[in-house]
Amino acid sequence: MASNLKPLRRVVTGDDARGHSKVVWDGPAPNAHESSMGSRKGHTDLWIWNETPAPLSDTSDPGNGSYVFPCPVDGGHLRVVQGAVRPGHYDPAKDPDAIASHPAKVRPREDRVWDRGGNNQFSSAMHKTQTIDYGILLEGERELILDDVTVTMKPGDIVVQVGAWHRWSNPKGSLMLFDMFAARFVDGAAGTAQGNDKPMSNAPKLPDGMKPQRRIVTIDRENGKGSLVSDGPAPDVRFDPARPGYASARLWVTDTHPAKIVYESLQDPYILEPPPGGSVCRVETIPPDENWKGKVGSAEVQAFFRAMGSPGASAYSPLAPHPYMQKTRTLEFAAVLEGEIVLVLDTQEVPLKTGDIVIQRGTSHAWSNRSGRPTRIAIATHDGKK
C-alpha cells in the first residue's frame, strides 16, 4: 500500500459452487497509486469493467486491472481519489506542479479527455471527460469549480457529473469515490446537454430526524462551459411503511450505453434495478432492525419490492437469514456514508463501518442495522451478466 494513501477496506462478494453468496475478497484495496495525479494527489482503483453489461463472474480481481483514463470505452471504473491537506505556508507561485490556464485541448495519451490547465498540487486542471460520474465525498471537503459557480461539498454529498467541464480544489484534504462510465457525445467534443427535460427539485417531506440527501448535477449548457443544473435535496425518495425510518433517495438513472447527456433522468421508472445497459444511483437510509423486527413477514416484504419496481428481486423465505434478502443481476457498489451496518449473505455476515466499500456481484444479500441509530449507504448499480 502506498505510504501516503489511506488504506480502503473493500469487500467483494461472489457465489460458491452451490450458488450461495459469500465474501471473495475482504481487505485493503490493493491497486493504489501514490502520486498518479501529481504530488500530494493519488488514487486507489477498486473495480474495472471493460464491457456492458458488466461481468459478474470474474475469477481474477478486476480491481487489479488497468485502463486508460477516464474509463474503458465499453465499460467503466470505480476508484477513490485522495488529496492531502493544503498547508498554511503553501505558495502557489512556487508550486512546481502548477500549470497555467490555457485553451482547451485533448489531453495527451488520454482519449476522451479535454483539459484547460489551471492545476497545482491542491487543485486539478479544468477538464472534461466523455463520461457520467457519480462522485461521492467520503471524507474531508472539496470545492467543485464550474464555469458559472463554485460548490463546496461535505461528506455524504453526491455530484452527478454529466460530461461537464469542472475543476477540483482540495484545500482541506479529502477522499472521494468516483464511479465513472462511458457516455455518448452526439455533438463531438462539445458534449453539450441534449433535450430540455426540467430538473426535478420538489423534494418530499421527510420524517422527523431523517437527513435529506444532497444531489448536485452538472452539465455543459453551452460549448466549453460547465454549469450547475441543480443543487438540493434529492427530489425522489421512496419509503417502506413496514420499516419506519427507511428511505431510498434516487439521484440519477442511465438507460443506455454509452449514457446520454441530459439535464434530468429521474423521469425514468427504474429504482432498484437499472434497465439493460444502464445504471441507478441512490442513497438508502436504513433504520435499526429493532424498529421493525418481528413485525415484518412475506406480505410486507413483497409489497416493498413491488413498490420499488422489482418484485422478482425479493429472496424472501422464512428460512432466509434476513427478511429483506434480495438478488438481482447487477454489479453494485455500496459505500457506507454514516453509521454501522451488517452485510448479510447466504453463508456469512460482514460488519461494516463508515468508509467501507462493498462490491456486490449479483449476489443474494440484505442490510441489517443492529446499532441504535440510522445508517446511510450510497449505492450505484449497473446492469450485469453472469
C-alpha positions as CSV (number, residue, x, y, z in Angstrom):
1,M,0.0,0.0,0.0
2,A,1.4,3.4,-0.9
3,S,2.5,5.2,2.2
4,N,0.6,8.5,1.9
5,L,-2.7,7.0,0.8
6,K,-5.3,5.9,3.4
7,P,-6.0,2.1,3.2
8,L,-9.5,1.5,1.9
9,R,-11.4,-1.6,3.0
10,R,-13.0,-3.3,0.0
11,V,-15.4,-6.2,0.4
12,V,-16.2,-8.2,-2.8
13,T,-18.9,-10.8,-2.9
14,G,-19.5,-13.8,-5.2
15,D,-21.2,-17.1,-5.3
16,D,-19.9,-20.5,-4.2
17,A,-20.4,-23.7,-6.1
18,R,-24.0,-24.1,-4.8
19,G,-24.9,-20.5,-5.8
20,H,-24.8,-19.2,-2.3
21,S,-23.4,-15.7,-1.7
22,K,-20.1,-15.4,0.1
23,V,-17.1,-13.0,0.5
24,V,-14.5,-13.4,-2.1
25,W,-12.1,-10.7,-1.1
26,D,-12.1,-8.5,2.1
27,G,-9.2,-6.2,2.9
28,P,-7.3,-3.1,1.8
29,A,-7.9,-2.4,-1.9
30,P,-4.5,-3.4,-3.4
31,N,-4.3,-1.2,-6.5
32,A,-3.1,2.1,-5.0
33,H,-1.2,4.8,-7.0
34,E,0.5,7.2,-4.7
35,S,1.1,10.2,-7.0
36,S,-1.0,9.4,-10.1
37,M,-2.2,13.0,-10.4
38,G,0.9,14.8,-9.3
39,S,2.5,15.1,-5.8
40,R,0.0,15.1,-3.0
41,K,-2.7,13.6,-5.1
42,G,-3.2,9.9,-5.7
43,H,-5.9,7.3,-6.2
44,T,-6.9,3.7,-5.5
45,D,-8.6,1.5,-8.1
46,L,-11.4,-0.6,-6.7
47,W,-13.1,-2.1,-9.8
48,I,-12.8,-2.0,-13.6
49,W,-15.2,-3.4,-16.1
50,N,-14.4,-3.5,-19.9
51,E,-17.8,-4.3,-21.3
52,T,-21.5,-3.6,-20.6
53,P,-23.4,-5.4,-19.1
54,A,-20.7,-5.8,-16.6
55,P,-19.3,-9.3,-16.0
56,L,-20.3,-10.7,-12.6
57,S,-18.2,-14.0,-12.5
58,D,-14.6,-12.9,-12.8
59,T,-12.2,-15.3,-11.0
60,S,-9.3,-12.8,-11.1
61,D,-9.6,-9.4,-9.3
62,P,-10.8,-6.7,-11.8
63,G,-9.7,-4.1,-9.2
64,N,-6.1,-5.0,-10.1
65,G,-6.6,-4.4,-13.8
66,S,-5.6,-1.4,-15.9
67,Y,-7.4,1.1,-18.1
68,V,-6.8,4.4,-19.9
69,F,-8.4,7.3,-18.1
70,P,-11.3,8.2,-18.0
71,C,-12.5,4.6,-18.3
72,P,-12.7,1.7,-20.7
73,V,-14.7,2.8,-23.8
74,D,-17.2,0.0,-23.3
75,G,-17.3,0.0,-19.5
76,G,-16.2,2.0,-16.5
77,H,-14.2,2.0,-13.3
78,L,-14.6,2.7,-9.6
79,R,-11.8,4.5,-7.7
80,V,-11.2,6.7,-4.7
81,V,-9.2,9.9,-5.2
82,Q,-7.3,11.2,-2.2
83,G,-5.9,14.7,-1.7
84,A,-3.6,16.0,1.0
85,V,-4.4,19.0,3.3
86,R,-3.1,22.3,1.9
87,P,-0.6,23.7,4.4
88,G,-0.9,27.3,5.6
89,H,2.5,28.2,4.2
90,Y,1.7,27.0,0.7
91,D,2.7,29.5,-2.0
92,P,1.1,28.7,-5.4
93,A,3.6,30.9,-7.2
94,K,6.4,28.4,-6.1
95,D,4.4,25.2,-6.8
96,P,6.5,23.0,-9.2
97,D,3.3,21.3,-10.3
98,A,1.4,24.4,-11.3
99,I,0.2,24.7,-14.9
100,A,-1.3,28.0,-16.1
101,S,-4.8,28.0,-17.7
102,H,-4.8,27.5,-21.5
103,P,-7.2,27.0,-24.3
104,A,-9.0,23.6,-24.4
105,K,-7.1,20.7,-25.9
106,V,-7.2,16.9,-25.9
107,R,-5.1,15.6,-23.0
108,P,-2.0,13.7,-24.3
109,R,-2.4,9.9,-24.1
110,E,-5.9,10.1,-22.6
111,D,-8.6,9.6,-25.2
112,R,-12.0,11.3,-24.4
113,V,-10.4,13.9,-22.0
114,W,-10.1,17.6,-22.6
115,D,-8.0,20.0,-20.5
116,R,-7.7,23.7,-19.9
117,G,-5.0,23.7,-17.3
118,G,-5.1,25.7,-14.0
119,N,-3.9,22.8,-11.9
120,N,-1.4,22.7,-9.0
121,Q,-0.6,20.4,-6.0
122,F,-4.0,21.0,-4.4
123,S,-6.2,21.6,-7.4
124,S,-7.0,19.6,-10.6
125,A,-6.9,21.0,-14.1
126,M,-10.2,22.3,-15.5
127,H,-11.1,19.3,-17.5
128,K,-14.0,17.4,-19.2
129,T,-14.4,13.6,-19.7
130,Q,-16.7,11.7,-22.0
131,T,-18.3,10.0,-19.0
132,I,-21.1,10.1,-16.5
133,D,-19.5,10.4,-13.0
134,Y,-21.2,9.6,-9.7
135,G,-18.9,11.4,-7.3
136,I,-19.4,10.6,-3.6
137,L,-17.5,12.6,-0.9
138,L,-16.4,10.1,1.8
139,E,-14.1,12.4,3.9
140,G,-12.9,15.9,4.2
141,E,-14.1,18.8,2.0
142,R,-13.8,19.6,-1.7
143,E,-14.6,22.6,-3.9
144,L,-16.2,21.8,-7.2
145,I,-15.4,24.6,-9.6
146,L,-17.5,25.1,-12.6
147,D,-17.5,28.0,-15.2
148,D,-20.5,29.6,-13.5
149,V,-20.2,28.8,-9.8
150,T,-18.1,27.1,-7.1
151,V,-19.8,24.5,-4.9
152,T,-18.4,23.2,-1.6
153,M,-19.0,19.6,-0.9
154,K,-19.1,17.9,2.5
155,P,-19.0,14.2,3.5
156,G,-22.0,12.4,2.1
157,D,-22.7,14.9,-0.7
158,I,-23.0,13.4,-4.2
159,V,-22.5,15.0,-7.5
160,V,-23.6,13.6,-10.9
161,Q,-21.2,15.0,-13.5
162,V,-23.0,14.7,-16.8
163,G,-19.9,15.2,-19.1
164,A,-19.3,18.7,-17.7
165,W,-16.2,20.9,-17.6
166,H,-15.1,21.2,-14.0
167,R,-12.1,21.5,-11.7
168,W,-11.5,20.3,-8.1
169,S,-9.9,22.3,-5.3
170,N,-8.8,20.3,-2.3
171,P,-7.8,22.8,0.5
172,K,-8.7,20.7,3.5
173,G,-7.8,17.2,2.2
174,S,-10.4,14.6,1.1
175,L,-11.3,11.1,0.0
176,M,-13.8,11.0,-2.9
177,L,-15.3,7.9,-4.5
178,F,-15.9,8.1,-8.3
179,D,-18.0,5.7,-10.4
180,M,-17.1,6.7,-13.9
181,F,-18.6,5.1,-17.0
182,A,-18.8,5.8,-20.7
183,A,-21.1,8.5,-22.1
184,R,-22.1,9.5,-25.7
185,F,-21.4,13.0,-27.0
186,V,-23.7,13.5,-30.0
187,D,-22.0,16.8,-31.0
188,G,-18.4,15.7,-30.9
189,A,-16.0,17.1,-28.4
190,A,-18.6,19.7,-27.3
191,G,-20.6,17.2,-25.3
192,T,-23.4,19.7,-24.5
193,A,-26.8,18.9,-23.0
194,Q,-29.4,17.2,-25.1
195,G,-33.1,17.7,-24.8
196,N,-34.9,20.1,-22.5
197,D,-36.0,18.0,-19.5
198,K,-36.6,20.2,-16.5
199,P,-34.6,19.3,-13.4
200,M,-36.7,17.9,-10.6
201,S,-36.5,20.0,-7.4
202,N,-39.6,19.4,-5.2
203,A,-38.2,17.1,-2.5
204,P,-40.8,15.3,-0.4
205,K,-41.3,15.9,3.3
206,L,-39.1,13.5,5.3
207,P,-39.9,12.0,8.6
208,D,-38.7,14.0,11.6
209,G,-35.0,13.5,12.2
210,M,-34.2,12.0,8.8
211,K,-31.3,13.6,7.0
212,P,-32.0,14.7,3.4
213,Q,-29.6,13.6,0.7
214,R,-27.8,16.4,-1.2
215,R,-27.8,15.9,-5.0
216,I,-25.6,18.1,-7.3
217,V,-25.9,17.9,-11.0
218,T,-23.6,19.5,-13.6
219,I,-23.6,19.7,-17.4
220,D,-22.4,21.9,-20.2
221,R,-25.3,24.1,-21.2
222,E,-23.2,25.5,-24.0
223,N,-19.9,24.5,-25.6
224,G,-17.0,24.9,-23.3
225,K,-18.8,26.0,-20.1
226,G,-19.5,23.7,-17.2
227,S,-22.7,24.7,-15.4
228,L,-24.7,23.8,-12.3
229,V,-28.0,22.2,-13.2
230,S,-29.3,21.6,-9.7
231,D,-28.1,21.5,-6.1
232,G,-30.5,20.5,-3.3
233,P,-32.3,17.6,-1.5
234,A,-32.9,14.5,-3.6
235,P,-36.3,15.0,-5.2
236,D,-37.3,11.3,-5.5
237,V,-37.5,9.5,-2.1
238,R,-39.3,6.1,-1.5
239,F,-40.3,4.8,1.9
240,D,-41.2,1.4,3.4
241,P,-44.3,1.6,5.7
242,A,-43.2,-1.7,7.3
243,R,-39.8,-0.2,8.3
244,P,-40.3,3.3,9.9
245,G,-37.2,5.4,9.2
246,Y,-36.3,3.6,5.9
247,A,-35.8,5.8,2.8
248,S,-34.3,5.3,-0.6
249,A,-33.3,8.6,-2.3
250,R,-32.8,8.2,-6.0
251,L,-30.3,10.5,-7.6
252,W,-29.8,9.5,-11.3
253,V,-30.6,6.9,-13.9
254,T,-29.0,6.0,-17.1
255,D,-30.9,3.9,-19.6
256,T,-28.5,3.3,-22.5
257,H,-24.8,2.5,-23.0
258,P,-23.0,4.8,-23.6
259,A,-25.1,7.0,-21.4
260,K,-27.0,10.1,-22.5
261,I,-26.0,13.7,-21.7
262,V,-29.3,15.1,-20.3
263,Y,-30.5,17.6,-17.7
264,E,-32.6,15.1,-15.8
265,S,-33.1,11.4,-15.7
266,L,-35.5,10.7,-12.7
267,Q,-38.5,10.6,-15.1
268,D,-37.3,7.1,-15.9
269,P,-39.1,4.5,-13.8
270,Y,-36.0,2.4,-12.7
271,I,-35.5,2.4,-8.9
272,L,-33.8,-0.7,-7.6
273,E,-32.6,-2.3,-10.8
274,P,-31.3,-0.5,-13.9
275,P,-32.5,-1.1,-17.4
276,P,-30.4,-3.1,-19.9
277,G,-27.0,-1.4,-20.2
278,G,-28.0,1.2,-17.6
279,S,-27.4,2.3,-14.0
280,V,-29.1,3.7,-10.9
281,C,-27.5,5.8,-8.2
282,R,-29.3,6.1,-4.9
283,V,-28.8,6.5,-1.1
284,E,-30.5,4.3,1.4
285,T,-31.2,5.3,5.0
286,I,-31.6,2.1,7.0
287,P,-33.2,2.2,10.4
288,P,-32.2,0.0,13.3
289,D,-33.7,-3.5,12.9
290,E,-35.3,-3.2,16.4
291,N,-37.7,-0.7,14.9
292,W,-39.5,-3.4,12.9
293,K,-38.1,-6.8,13.9
294,G,-40.8,-9.3,14.5
295,K,-43.4,-7.2,12.7
296,V,-42.5,-7.9,9.0
297,G,-43.4,-11.0,7.0
298,S,-43.8,-12.1,3.4
299,A,-46.7,-9.7,2.7
300,E,-44.8,-6.6,3.9
301,V,-41.5,-7.6,2.1
302,Q,-43.3,-8.4,-1.2
303,A,-45.1,-5.0,-1.0
304,F,-41.8,-3.2,-0.6
305,F,-40.2,-4.8,-3.6
306,R,-43.3,-4.2,-5.8
307,A,-43.3,-0.6,-4.8
308,M,-39.6,-0.4,-5.8
309,G,-40.5,-1.8,-9.2
310,S,-38.6,-5.1,-8.7
311,P,-40.9,-7.8,-7.4
312,G,-38.6,-10.5,-8.6
313,A,-35.7,-9.2,-6.6
314,S,-37.0,-10.5,-3.3
315,A,-35.4,-13.7,-2.0
316,Y,-37.8,-13.9,1.0
317,S,-38.1,-17.2,2.8
318,P,-39.0,-18.0,6.4
319,L,-35.6,-19.8,6.5
320,A,-33.6,-16.9,5.0
321,P,-31.1,-15.1,7.3
322,H,-32.9,-11.8,6.8
323,P,-36.5,-10.9,5.6
324,Y,-35.3,-8.4,3.1
325,M,-32.8,-10.7,1.3
326,Q,-32.6,-9.8,-2.4
327,K,-30.8,-10.8,-5.5
328,T,-30.5,-9.0,-8.8
329,R,-28.3,-9.5,-11.9
330,T,-26.3,-6.3,-11.2
331,L,-22.9,-5.0,-10.3
332,E,-23.5,-2.9,-7.2
333,F,-21.1,-0.6,-5.5
334,A,-22.1,0.4,-1.9
335,A,-20.2,2.9,0.3
336,V,-21.2,3.3,4.0
337,L,-21.6,7.0,4.4
338,E,-22.6,7.1,8.1
339,G,-23.1,4.6,10.9
340,E,-22.6,0.9,11.1
341,I,-24.3,-2.0,9.1
342,V,-24.0,-5.7,8.7
343,L,-24.0,-7.2,5.2
344,V,-26.0,-10.4,5.4
345,L,-25.0,-13.1,2.9
346,D,-26.2,-16.6,2.4
347,T,-23.1,-18.1,4.1
348,Q,-21.8,-15.3,6.4
349,E,-22.2,-11.9,7.9
350,V,-19.9,-8.9,7.4
351,P,-19.9,-6.0,9.9
352,L,-19.2,-2.7,8.1
353,K,-18.4,0.8,9.3
354,T,-18.3,4.3,7.8
355,G,-16.0,4.4,4.8
356,D,-16.1,0.7,4.0
357,I,-16.9,-0.1,0.3
358,V,-18.7,-3.2,-0.9
359,I,-18.8,-4.6,-4.4
360,Q,-21.7,-7.0,-4.9
361,R,-21.7,-9.2,-8.0
362,G,-25.2,-10.4,-8.5
363,T,-25.3,-11.9,-5.0
364,S,-28.1,-12.6,-2.5
365,H,-27.8,-10.1,0.3
366,A,-29.5,-7.9,2.8
367,W,-28.5,-4.9,5.1
368,S,-29.0,-5.4,8.8
369,N,-28.7,-2.4,11.2
370,R,-28.0,-3.7,14.7
371,S,-26.9,-0.3,16.0
372,G,-29.1,2.2,17.8
373,R,-29.1,4.8,15.0
374,P,-29.8,5.1,11.3
375,T,-27.1,4.1,8.7
376,R,-26.8,5.7,5.3
377,I,-25.3,3.8,2.3
378,A,-24.6,5.2,-1.2
379,I,-25.4,2.6,-3.8
380,A,-24.5,2.7,-7.6
381,T,-26.0,-0.2,-9.5
382,H,-25.0,-1.3,-13.0
383,D,-26.6,-3.8,-15.4
384,G,-24.6,-7.1,-15.1
385,K,-24.3,-10.5,-16.7
386,K,-23.3,-13.9,-15.4
